């Protein structure tokens, strides 16, 4: 069941990303990915410490 959710998320994300990418500057995309990675790493650290 988890693999189905991942597949749907990847498919949806790739379709949306392909449509939106021509209108977004790469600088903003890099900042968005950095924020997501920082948030995810903080959450993983918190779970590892608790």
Long-range contacts (C-beta under 8 A, 24 or more apart in sequence): none
